[in-house]
């Protein structure tokens, strides 16, 4: 699972979605101040 800061996620959302939708099905955890606040996962 890849972890990114909220600001990084905001700046690179399209890239993160592309990575998540790829064959690997990568999951992305979004953190604020080191605490998980959201996740991007594939259905």
Buried (B, 14 or more C-beta within 10 A) or exposed (E): EEBBEEEBBEEEBEEBEEBBEEEEEBBBBBBEEEEEEEEBEEE
